[in-house]
Amino acid sequence: MKNLKILLLTIALLALTALAGVTPRAQAQSVSSAKWTNATFTGPDPYYCPSFSCTVTAYKTGLTTAALLIRFTNNNPGASIKVISAQLGMDWGNNYTASGISNSSPLTIGAGLTSSITIPVNPIPATSAASNLVLHAFIPSWSIVKYNITGFSGTQTTNFSNIPEMAVYSSDQADAVASWQQVSFLSSSSGFSLAFAFRTPQGSSLFQQAAQQFAVGQSQLMNGNFTGAKTNFQSATSFWNQAVSAENSHGNTLELNGGLGSYGSLLLGIGAIVGGVGAIVYAIRRPKALKTP
């Protein structure tokens, strides 16, 4: 009898072991990637990145179209999940929730698949609440996805990780950075080559004033004087347009061989210069952005 009991116990244990091998196990889910969308500006920013070695994603204060797009992966090999909520906490103290997801309307993600979750961050707060002088980060303990796994009881949670930082721009800051982008071809490295393209004394003088205003504006931007930078960049644009007008009034063609390489000789119109040559020179001179998480 004793041997029979031992035999039956052994069989039961083997059966349980076999069942454990086929029973699905809950796997930790993860945010596979995340990015900010509908930004006011994305690129190198002289204030946050004086060496132009990083990329900044920024939103103008008051904006109502900002959002974080996350890609959420179901790591379970044999079970779907139902995402019932997603919450993002930012360091200025506000929490934001995903749109279109709830207990009654969950997002179903099949086994091993990835889906997108959008979290609106609206509106972008005033700079008195979210400083425009620092980059802002999410708070991991406040940033959570809640979901249910098919075949398992209870609600599971996963915290966010690797959400890129973002910036909040004041109105003047946003305008200053936009103007800086437009006239960045007047930087010392590019402007030196452009100077030789002006043949008339008036055009050359106006160009020098444009370059000087740009240099002052860029210094102010790097030091956080956004109102002053905006004013000087606008002056730089005005002097540049006057310089081009002076050259064109004499029927001159600006020779830009040195600064623009193979683009050769271009007749620069007042309206086209910022959108054309400025964009080309900026694209050539722009440093490679660092990888963001």
Secondary structure, DSSP 8 states (H G I E B T S, - for coil): -HHHHHHHHHHHHHHHHHHHHHS------EEEEEEEES-SEEE--TTT-TTS-S-EEEEETT-S--EEEEEEE---SS--EEEEEEEEEBTTS-EEE-TT--SSS-EEE-TT-EEEEEEE--S---TTTS-TTS-B-B-GGG-EEEEEETT--S-EEEE------BEEE-HHHHHHHHHHHHTGGGSHHHHHHHHTT--SHHHHHHHHHHHHHHHHHHHHHHTT-HHHHHHHHHHHHHHHHHHHHHHHHTT--EE-HHHHGGG-EE---TTTTTTTHHHHHHHHH--------
